[in-house]
Amino acid sequence: MKKQIDSLIFSTEVPYTELLMPNESSDSILQTRGCGDRYLWNVIKLKEKAIPYLIELIDNTKETPASFPYQGGQCTLGKMAFIALEEIIHGIPTAELLNVNPEDYDCGYCYYHINLDKRKNRKKFKKAIKEWYEKNKINLVWVESNKFWTCESSSKHPNGGHYEIKK
């Protein structure tokens, strides 16, 4: 299983949705650039078994072939691990764990990239994720769903669901 998770280093595509600027004929629209690749989805299919391994990779700065259009540059193994984690557990409070207010940024999810890359907060973020997971894992419940967290897709979710905190 660890070998399968480590294969994220070969990922060539991150899930990405962008808001396109409106033109004369339409309002702004969401456009999906891609919804990840087989390496990512094979790890996500491991569900809860992958979680501890993914958390351990969060501060890994080895670059993958994948990149984030417009905002995040080259995708690292740690970022790919966090993408997988977010797809397994929906609703991780990313901004809170990074200790940032997303409203202070005018670029959507770029607060994540800025605070990991430019401010070198990877180890702190990894520690916060680990503590959040340990505190909340007892309250995680499986929800059958085809809802994707990381991209817009009308496909059947490969897991058939996700974990979220019990309400």
Accessible surface in RSA format (square Angstrom, percent):
REM  Atomic radii and reference values for relative SASA: ProtOr
REM  Chains: A
REM  Algorithm: Lee & Richards
REM  Probe-radius: 1.40
REM  Slices: 20
REM RES _ NUM      All-atoms   Total-Side   Main-Chain    Non-polar    All polar
REM                ABS   REL    ABS   REL    ABS   REL    ABS   REL    ABS   REL
RES MET A   1    91.67  47.5  45.25  29.9  46.42 110.5  47.49  40.4  44.17  58.5
RES LYS A   2   116.03  56.6 113.01  69.3   3.02   7.2  87.77  79.0  28.27  30.1
RES LYS A   3   178.80  87.2 170.29 104.5   8.51  20.3 116.92 105.2  61.88  65.9
RES GLN A   4    64.44  36.0  56.81  41.5   7.63  18.2  27.37  58.3  37.07  28.1
RES ILE A   5     0.86   0.5   0.86   0.6   0.00   0.0   0.86   0.6   0.00   0.0
RES ASP A   6    48.92  34.3  46.95  46.7   1.97   4.7  24.09  56.7  24.83  24.8
RES SER A   7    22.45  19.0  20.54  27.4   1.91   4.4  18.69  39.8   3.76   5.3
RES LEU A   8     0.00   0.0   0.00   0.0   0.00   0.0   0.00   0.0   0.00   0.0
RES ILE A   9    41.41  23.6  38.91  29.0   2.50   6.0  38.91  28.0   2.50   6.8
RES PHE A  10   118.08  59.1 114.83  71.1   3.24   8.4 115.30  69.9   2.77   7.9
RES SER A  11     0.00   0.0   0.00   0.0   0.00   0.0   0.00   0.0   0.00   0.0
RES THR A  12    87.58  62.3  69.35  70.3  18.23  43.4  50.30  67.6  37.29  56.4
RES GLU A  13    64.32  36.9  61.28  46.4   3.04   7.2  21.76  42.1  42.56  34.7
RES VAL A  14     4.67   3.1   0.76   0.7   3.90   9.4   0.76   0.7   3.90  10.6
RES PRO A  15    10.82   7.9   0.39   0.4  10.43  37.9   0.39   0.3  10.43  64.8
RES TYR A  16    22.65  10.6  20.38  11.6   2.27   5.9  14.76  11.1   7.89   9.7
RES THR A  17    40.04  28.5  17.05  17.3  23.00  54.8  16.98  22.8  23.06  34.9
RES GLU A  18    19.65  11.3  14.90  11.3   4.76  11.3  10.20  19.7   9.45   7.7
RES LEU A  19   116.65  65.0  92.85  66.4  23.79  59.8  92.85  65.2  23.79  64.0
RES LEU A  20    52.83  29.4  51.60  36.9   1.23   3.1  52.82  37.1   0.00   0.0
RES MET A  21   162.22  84.0 143.35  94.9  18.87  44.9 117.83 100.2  44.39  58.8
RES PRO A  22    74.28  54.1  54.35  49.5  19.93  72.4  54.51  45.0  19.77 122.9
RES ASN A  23    85.13  58.7  66.05  63.8  19.07  45.9  29.53  71.1  55.59  53.7
RES GLU A  24   180.21 103.5 135.39 102.4  44.82 106.7  78.08 151.0 102.13  83.4
RES SER A  25   101.32  85.6  63.73  85.1  37.59  86.6  54.14 115.3  47.19  66.1
RES SER A  26    47.11  39.8  31.20  41.6  15.91  36.6  36.43  77.6  10.68  15.0
RES ASP A  27   121.28  85.0 114.27 113.7   7.01  16.6  30.01  70.6  91.27  91.0
RES SER A  28    48.44  40.9  30.79  41.1  17.65  40.6   6.38  13.6  42.06  58.9
RES ILE A  29    91.82  52.3  86.54  64.5   5.29  12.7  91.82  66.1   0.00   0.0
RES LEU A  30   102.99  57.4  76.30  54.6  26.68  67.1  76.41  53.7  26.58  71.5
RES GLN A  31    66.80  37.4  63.27  46.2   3.53   8.4  20.00  42.6  46.80  35.5
RES THR A  32    56.33  40.1  32.17  32.6  24.15  57.6  25.63  34.4  30.70  46.4
RES ARG A  33   112.42  47.2  81.44  41.5  30.98  73.8  28.95  39.6  83.47  50.6
RES GLY A  34    13.22  16.3   0.00   N/A  13.22  16.3  13.17  36.1   0.04   0.1
RES CYS A  35    30.08  22.8  24.28  27.1   5.80  13.6  23.37  59.2   6.71   7.2
RES GLY A  36    14.24  17.6   0.00   N/A  14.24  17.6   0.00   0.0  14.24  31.9
RES ASP A  37    25.03  17.5  16.59  16.5   8.45  20.0  24.74  58.2   0.29   0.3
RES ARG A  38   157.65  66.2 146.75  74.8  10.89  25.9  65.13  89.0  92.51  56.1
RES TYR A  39    49.80  23.2  49.39  28.1   0.41   1.1  25.64  19.3  24.16  29.8
RES LEU A  40     0.00   0.0   0.00   0.0   0.00   0.0   0.00   0.0   0.00   0.0
RES TRP A  41    26.53  10.6  26.53  12.8   0.00   0.0  22.70  12.1   3.82   6.2
RES ASN A  42    52.71  36.4  51.77  50.0   0.95   2.3   5.35  12.9  47.36  45.8
RES VAL A  43     0.00   0.0   0.00   0.0   0.00   0.0   0.00   0.0   0.00   0.0
RES ILE A  44     0.02   0.0   0.02   0.0   0.00   0.0   0.02   0.0   0.00   0.0
RES LYS A  45   106.40  51.9  91.02  55.8  15.38  36.6  44.30  39.9  62.10  66.2
RES LEU A  46    25.61  14.3  24.79  17.7   0.82   2.1  25.32  17.8   0.29   0.8
RES LYS A  47    67.70  33.0  67.70  41.5   0.00   0.0  24.68  22.2  43.03  45.8
RES GLU A  48    81.31  46.7  76.80  58.1   4.52  10.8  38.22  73.9  43.10  35.2
RES LYS A  49   117.26  57.2 106.19  65.2  11.07  26.4  63.10  56.8  54.16  57.7
RES ALA A  50     0.00   0.0   0.00   0.0   0.00   0.0   0.00   0.0   0.00   0.0
RES ILE A  51     1.69   1.0   1.69   1.3   0.00   0.0   1.69   1.2   0.00   0.0
RES PRO A  52    69.62  50.7  65.10  59.3   4.51  16.4  68.77  56.8   0.84   5.2
RES TYR A  53    84.02  39.2  81.68  46.5   2.34   6.1  41.98  31.6  42.04  51.8
RES LEU A  54     0.03   0.0   0.03   0.0   0.00   0.0   0.03   0.0   0.00   0.0
RES ILE A  55     5.23   3.0   5.23   3.9   0.00   0.0   5.23   3.8   0.00   0.0
RES GLU A  56    86.67  49.8  77.68  58.8   9.00  21.4  44.56  86.2  42.12  34.4
RES LEU A  57    22.72  12.7  22.44  16.1   0.28   0.7  22.72  16.0   0.00   0.0
RES ILE A  58     3.31   1.9   0.46   0.3   2.85   6.9   0.46   0.3   2.85   7.7
RES ASP A  59    27.36  19.2  16.89  16.8  10.47  24.8   2.09   4.9  25.27  25.2
RES ASN A  60    34.92  24.1  27.10  26.2   7.82  18.8  10.26  24.7  24.65  23.8
RES THR A  61    77.03  54.8  63.76  64.6  13.28  31.6  29.21  39.2  47.82  72.3
RES LYS A  62   132.97  64.9 124.95  76.7   8.02  19.1  80.23  72.2  52.74  56.2
RES GLU A  63   116.95  67.1  92.87  70.3  24.08  57.3  25.38  49.1  91.57  74.8
RES THR A  64     3.96   2.8   0.00   0.0   3.96   9.4   1.31   1.8   2.65   4.0
RES PRO A  65    82.74  60.3  52.39  47.8  30.35 110.3  62.51  51.6  20.23 125.7
RES ALA A  66     0.38   0.3   0.00   0.0   0.38   0.9   0.38   0.5   0.00   0.0
RES SER A  67    55.90  47.2  46.03  61.4   9.87  22.7  13.59  28.9  42.31  59.3
RES PHE A  68    18.68   9.3  13.46   8.3   5.22  13.6  13.46   8.2   5.22  14.9
RES PRO A  69    37.88  27.6  27.67  25.2  10.21  37.1  37.88  31.3   0.00   0.0
RES TYR A  70   166.39  77.7 113.89  64.8  52.50 136.6 102.29  76.9  64.10  79.0
RES GLN A  71    62.40  34.9  31.21  22.8  31.19  74.3  18.04  38.4  44.36  33.6
RES GLY A  72     8.16  10.1   0.00   N/A   8.16  10.1   3.03   8.3   5.13  11.5
RES GLY A  73    44.35  54.7   0.00   N/A  44.35  54.7  38.67 106.1   5.68  12.7
RES GLN A  74    71.35  39.9  56.40  41.2  14.95  35.6  17.94  38.2  53.41  40.5
RES CYS A  75     0.00   0.0   0.00   0.0   0.00   0.0   0.00   0.0   0.00   0.0
RES THR A  76    11.64   8.3  11.64  11.8   0.00   0.0  10.57  14.2   1.08   1.6
RES LEU A  77     8.22   4.6   8.22   5.9   0.00   0.0   8.22   5.8   0.00   0.0
RES GLY A  78     1.06   1.3   0.00   N/A   1.06   1.3   0.71   1.9   0.36   0.8
RES LYS A  79     3.78   1.8   3.20   2.0   0.57   1.4   2.48   2.2   1.30   1.4
RES MET A  80     0.00   0.0   0.00   0.0   0.00   0.0   0.00   0.0   0.00   0.0
RES ALA A  81     0.10   0.1   0.00   0.0   0.10   0.2   0.00   0.0   0.10   0.3
RES PHE A  82     1.14   0.6   1.14   0.7   0.00   0.0   1.14   0.7   0.00   0.0
RES ILE A  83    13.77   7.8  13.77  10.3   0.00   0.0  13.77   9.9   0.00   0.0
RES ALA A  84     0.00   0.0   0.00   0.0   0.00   0.0   0.00   0.0   0.00   0.0
RES LEU A  85     1.79   1.0   1.79   1.3   0.00   0.0   1.79   1.3   0.00   0.0
RES GLU A  86    12.19   7.0  12.19   9.2   0.00   0.0   0.26   0.5  11.93   9.7
RES GLU A  87     0.00   0.0   0.00   0.0   0.00   0.0   0.00   0.0   0.00   0.0
RES ILE A  88     0.00   0.0   0.00   0.0   0.00   0.0   0.00   0.0   0.00   0.0
RES ILE A  89     1.42   0.8   1.31   1.0   0.11   0.3   1.31   0.9   0.11   0.3
RES HIS A  90     9.81   5.4   5.02   3.5   4.79  12.2   4.53   4.7   5.28   6.1
RES GLY A  91    41.26  50.9   0.00   N/A  41.26  50.9  23.36  64.1  17.91  40.1
RES ILE A  92     8.76   5.0   0.32   0.2   8.43  20.3   0.32   0.2   8.43  22.9
RES PRO A  93    36.95  26.9  25.17  22.9  11.79  42.8  36.95  30.5   0.00   0.0
RES THR A  94     7.12   5.1   4.42   4.5   2.70   6.4   3.00   4.0   4.12   6.2
RES ALA A  95    16.10  14.8  14.30  22.1   1.79   4.1  14.30  20.1   1.79   4.8
RES GLU A  96   128.77  73.9 107.81  81.6  20.96  49.9  47.68  92.2  81.09  66.2
RES LEU A  97    29.56  16.5  16.63  11.9  12.93  32.5  18.51  13.0  11.05  29.7
RES LEU A  98    14.10   7.9   1.02   0.7  13.07  32.9   3.94   2.8  10.16  27.3
RES ASN A  99   136.53  94.1 115.15 111.3  21.38  51.5  26.06  62.7 110.46 106.8
RES VAL A 100    30.45  20.0  10.91   9.9  19.54  47.1  20.11  17.5  10.35  28.1
RES ASN A 101    73.07  50.4  66.11  63.9   6.96  16.8  23.52  56.6  49.55  47.9
RES PRO A 102    54.05  39.4  49.36  45.0   4.69  17.1  49.61  41.0   4.45  27.6
RES GLU A 103   158.43  91.0 124.64  94.3  33.80  80.5  48.69  94.2 109.74  89.6
RES ASP A 104   108.79  76.2  72.73  72.4  36.06  85.3  26.14  61.5  82.65  82.4
RES TYR A 105    46.15  21.5  29.42  16.7  16.72  43.5  25.37  19.1  20.78  25.6
RES ASP A 106   150.22 105.2 110.49 110.0  39.73  93.9  51.43 121.0  98.79  98.5
RES CYS A 107    52.09  39.4  35.95  40.1  16.14  37.9  38.37  97.2  13.72  14.8
RES GLY A 108    55.94  69.0   0.00   N/A  55.94  69.0  44.11 121.1  11.83  26.5
RES TYR A 109    82.43  38.5  76.42  43.5   6.01  15.6  77.30  58.1   5.13   6.3
RES CYS A 110     4.63   3.5   4.63   5.2   0.00   0.0   4.58  11.6   0.04   0.0
RES TYR A 111    18.21   8.5  18.21  10.4   0.00   0.0   6.02   4.5  12.18  15.0
RES TYR A 112     4.26   2.0   4.26   2.4   0.00   0.0   3.54   2.7   0.72   0.9
RES HIS A 113     7.25   4.0   6.77   4.7   0.48   1.2   3.86   4.0   3.40   4.0
RES ILE A 114    38.77  22.1  37.33  27.8   1.45   3.5  38.77  27.9   0.00   0.0
RES ASN A 115     3.84   2.7   3.84   3.7   0.00   0.0   0.00   0.0   3.84   3.7
RES LEU A 116     2.27   1.3   2.27   1.6   0.00   0.0   2.27   1.6   0.00   0.0
RES ASP A 117    39.62  27.8  35.77  35.6   3.84   9.1  24.32  57.2  15.30  15.3
RES LYS A 118   161.62  78.8 129.97  79.7  31.65  75.4  91.28  82.2  70.33  74.9
RES ARG A 119   127.76  53.6 106.76  54.4  20.99  50.0  44.32  60.6  83.43  50.6
RES LYS A 120   160.90  78.5 136.75  83.9  24.15  57.5  94.65  85.2  66.25  70.6
RES ASN A 121    25.81  17.8  24.41  23.6   1.40   3.4   4.66  11.2  21.15  20.4
RES ARG A 122    38.06  16.0  37.51  19.1   0.55   1.3   9.05  12.4  29.01  17.6
RES LYS A 123   154.82  75.5 148.00  90.8   6.82  16.2 113.84 102.5  40.98  43.6
RES LYS A 124   146.82  71.6 138.24  84.8   8.58  20.4  91.26  82.1  55.56  59.2
RES PHE A 125     1.96   1.0   0.19   0.1   1.77   4.6   1.64   1.0   0.32   0.9
RES LYS A 126    34.97  17.1  34.97  21.5   0.00   0.0  13.17  11.9  21.80  23.2
RES LYS A 127   128.59  62.7 125.05  76.7   3.55   8.4  77.51  69.8  51.08  54.4
RES ALA A 128    21.29  19.6  17.78  27.4   3.52   8.0  20.38  28.7   0.91   2.4
RES ILE A 129     0.79   0.4   0.79   0.6   0.00   0.0   0.79   0.6   0.00   0.0
RES LYS A 130    80.21  39.1  80.21  49.2   0.00   0.0  47.22  42.5  32.99  35.1
RES GLU A 131    98.10  56.3  90.70  68.6   7.40  17.6  46.52  90.0  51.58  42.1
RES TRP A 132    25.65  10.3  20.38   9.9   5.27  12.4  18.53   9.9   7.12  11.5
RES TYR A 133    24.87  11.6  24.87  14.1   0.00   0.0   6.71   5.0  18.16  22.4
RES GLU A 134    97.68  56.1  80.90  61.2  16.77  39.9  40.68  78.7  57.00  46.5
RES LYS A 135   161.38  78.7 140.38  86.1  21.00  50.0  94.32  84.9  67.06  71.4
RES ASN A 136    16.97  11.7  16.97  16.4   0.00   0.0   0.04   0.1  16.93  16.4
RES LYS A 137    96.28  47.0  83.54  51.3  12.74  30.3  46.26  41.6  50.02  53.3
RES ILE A 138   146.44  83.3 122.72  91.4  23.72  57.2 130.61  94.1  15.83  42.9
RES ASN A 139    54.30  37.4  54.28  52.5   0.01   0.0   3.53   8.5  50.76  49.1
RES LEU A 140    26.60  14.8   8.36   6.0  18.24  45.9   8.36   5.9  18.24  49.1
RES VAL A 141    53.20  35.0  49.41  44.7   3.79   9.1  53.20  46.2   0.00   0.0
RES TRP A 142    83.13  33.4  55.68  26.9  27.45  64.5  45.02  24.0  38.11  61.8
RES VAL A 143    46.11  30.3  42.73  38.7   3.38   8.1  46.11  40.1   0.00   0.0
RES GLU A 144   148.87  85.5 123.41  93.4  25.46  60.6  38.17  73.8 110.70  90.4
RES SER A 145    29.73  25.1  14.62  19.5  15.11  34.8  20.45  43.5   9.28  13.0
RES ASN A 146    81.58  56.3  68.17  65.9  13.42  32.3  21.48  51.7  60.10  58.1
RES LYS A 147   122.71  59.9 112.91  69.3   9.80  23.3  78.41  70.6  44.30  47.2
RES PHE A 148    23.42  11.7   7.97   4.9  15.45  40.2   7.97   4.8  15.45  44.2
RES TRP A 149   100.62  40.4  75.48  36.5  25.14  59.0  66.90  35.7  33.71  54.7
RES THR A 150    25.44  18.1   7.42   7.5  18.02  42.9  15.31  20.6  10.13  15.3
RES CYS A 151    10.31   7.8   0.00   0.0  10.31  24.2   4.63  11.7   5.69   6.1
RES GLU A 152    94.21  54.1  86.17  65.2   8.04  19.1  18.58  35.9  75.63  61.7
RES SER A 153    44.32  37.5  10.58  14.1  33.75  77.7  12.28  26.1  32.04  44.9
RES SER A 154   126.96 107.3  83.34 111.2  43.62 100.5  56.27 119.8  70.69  99.0
RES SER A 155    68.58  57.9  56.17  75.0  12.40  28.6  31.85  67.8  36.72  51.4
RES LYS A 156   159.04  77.6 139.55  85.6  19.50  46.4  98.69  88.8  60.36  64.3
RES HIS A 157     0.49   0.3   0.10   0.1   0.39   1.0   0.10   0.1   0.39   0.4
RES PRO A 158    56.30  41.0  20.09  18.3  36.21 131.6  32.26  26.6  24.04 149.4
RES ASN A 159    12.02   8.3   0.60   0.6  11.42  27.5   2.80   6.7   9.22   8.9
RES GLY A 160    24.95  30.8   0.00   N/A  24.95  30.8  18.07  49.6   6.88  15.4
RES GLY A 161     0.41   0.5   0.00   N/A   0.41   0.5   0.41   1.1   0.00   0.0
RES HIS A 162     6.13   3.4   6.13   4.3   0.00   0.0   3.87   4.0   2.27   2.6
RES TYR A 163    36.37  17.0  36.37  20.7   0.00   0.0  18.88  14.2  17.50  21.6
RES GLU A 164    39.18  22.5  39.18  29.6   0.00   0.0   8.76  16.9  30.42  24.8
RES ILE A 165    63.36  36.1  56.42  42.0   6.93  16.7  56.42  40.6   6.93  18.8
RES LYS A 166   118.16  57.6 101.80  62.5  16.36  39.0  55.52  50.0  62.64  66.7
RES LYS A 167   214.06 104.4 143.87  88.3  70.19 167.1 140.38 126.4  73.67  78.5
END  Absolute sums over single chains surface
CHAIN  1 A     9370.5       7511.7       1858.8       5070.4       4300.1
END  Absolute sums over all chains
TOTAL          9370.5       7511.7       1858.8       5070.4       4300.1
